[in-house]
């Protein structure tokens, strides 16, 4: 798992991506993140050319810790190939972190 990276809100809580694992990965990837205050969460996955591959989360979520599994699927359910990807984590439209994810064969 990669170390925690996030942005503190005005109350001292941290929203951000807590862990990605395994990274690098040849299969499914577990992405753990924290939401400091209830809000609209968006977690997008981009390739290194800046093309959006998938929107993994786009929903109102409660404060707390959350986890999703990315099974290497992109838009339309097509399998995403090996490469370097970037996760972008937003809460209420505000950027709370980006992380690199490496997918292997």
Residue pairs with C-beta under 8 A, 6 or more apart in sequence:
1 19
1 20
1 21
1 22
1 23
2 19
2 20
2 21
2 23
2 99
3 19
4 14
4 16
4 17
4 18
4 19
5 16
5 17
5 97
5 99
6 14
6 15
6 16
6 17
6 18
6 34
6 96
6 97
7 14
7 15
7 16
7 94
7 95
7 96
7 97
8 14
8 36
9 15
9 36
9 37
11 36
11 37
13 36
13 37
13 63
14 34
14 36
15 33
15 34
15 35
15 36
15 37
15 89
15 91
15 96
16 33
16 34
16 89
16 96
16 97
17 31
17 32
17 33
17 87
17 89
17 96
17 97
17 99
18 32
18 33
18 34
18 65
19 30
19 31
19 32
20 29
20 30
20 31
20 32
20 87
20 99
20 101
21 29
21 30
22 29
23 29
23 100
23 101
23 102
24 102
24 103
24 104
25 101
25 102
25 103
25 104
26 103
26 104
26 105
27 71
27 72
28 69
28 70
28 71
28 72
29 69
29 70
29 72
29 101
29 103
30 67
30 68
30 69
31 43
31 56
31 67
31 68
31 69
31 70
31 87
32 65
32 66
32 67
33 41
33 43
33 65
33 66
33 67
33 89
34 64
34 65
34 66
35 41
35 61
35 62
35 63
35 64
35 66
35 91
36 63
36 91
37 63
37 91
38 60
38 61
38 62
38 63
39 60
39 61
39 91
39 92
40 58
40 59
40 60
40 61
40 90
40 91
40 92
40 93
41 57
41 58
41 59
41 60
41 61
41 66
41 89
41 90
41 91
42 55
42 57
42 58
42 88
42 89
42 90
42 91
43 55
43 56
43 57
43 58
43 68
43 87
43 88
43 89
43 90
44 52
44 54
44 55
44 56
44 87
44 88
44 90
45 52
45 53
45 54
45 55
45 56
45 70
45 74
45 80
45 85
45 86
45 87
45 88
45 101
46 52
46 53
46 85
46 86
46 87
46 88
47 53
47 83
47 84
47 85
47 86
48 83
48 84
48 85
48 86
52 75
53 74
53 75
53 80
53 85
54 70
54 73
54 74
54 75
54 80
56 68
56 70
56 87
57 66
57 68
72 79
72 80
72 103
73 79
73 80
74 80
80 103
81 103
82 103
82 104
82 105
83 102
83 103
84 100
84 101
84 102
84 103
85 100
85 101
85 102
85 103
86 98
86 99
86 100
86 101
87 98
87 99
87 100
87 101
88 95
88 97
88 98
89 95
89 96
89 97
89 98
89 99
90 96
